[in-house]
Amino acid sequence: MVLRWTAAAMFETKKGFRRIKACKQLPILKQALIEHRQKGQLDQIKDAA
């Protein structure tokens, strides 16, 4: 039943999804997200010290 609900939800939300127009910029976004995550981890380490 959970699988059915998930499929129905994905089918309904499909209408709201948009195509990525700048797919060549995805590696830049990925790198920025990785750096942001690492910075957050460093901040947590500094706060714990």
C-alpha positions as CSV (number, residue, x, y, z in Angstrom):
1,M,0.0,0.0,0.0
2,V,2.9,2.4,0.8
3,L,4.3,1.8,-2.7
4,R,0.9,2.7,-4.2
5,W,0.7,5.9,-2.1
6,T,4.3,6.9,-3.1
7,A,3.5,6.2,-6.8
8,A,0.4,8.3,-6.6
9,A,2.2,11.2,-4.9
10,M,5.0,11.1,-7.5
11,F,2.4,11.1,-10.3
12,E,0.7,14.1,-8.9
13,T,3.9,16.1,-8.2
14,K,5.2,15.3,-11.7
15,K,3.1,18.2,-12.9
16,G,5.1,20.6,-10.8
17,F,8.5,19.5,-11.9
18,R,10.4,21.5,-14.5
19,R,13.2,20.6,-16.9
20,I,16.7,21.7,-15.9
21,K,17.7,24.3,-18.5
22,A,21.3,24.7,-17.3
23,C,22.3,21.0,-16.9
24,K,25.9,21.9,-17.8
25,Q,26.1,23.9,-14.5
26,L,25.1,21.0,-12.3
27,P,28.8,20.0,-11.5
28,I,29.3,23.6,-10.3
29,L,26.3,23.3,-8.1
30,K,27.4,19.9,-6.8
31,Q,30.8,21.3,-5.8
32,A,29.3,24.3,-4.1
33,L,27.0,22.0,-2.1
34,I,29.9,19.8,-1.1
35,E,31.9,22.8,0.0
36,H,29.0,24.2,2.0
37,R,28.4,20.9,3.8
38,Q,32.1,20.6,4.6
39,K,32.1,24.2,6.0
40,G,29.1,23.3,8.2
41,Q,30.9,20.3,9.5
42,L,34.0,22.4,10.4
43,D,31.8,24.9,12.2
44,Q,30.3,22.0,14.3
45,I,33.7,20.8,15.2
46,K,34.8,24.3,16.2
47,D,31.7,24.7,18.3
48,A,32.3,21.4,20.1
49,A,35.9,22.3,20.9
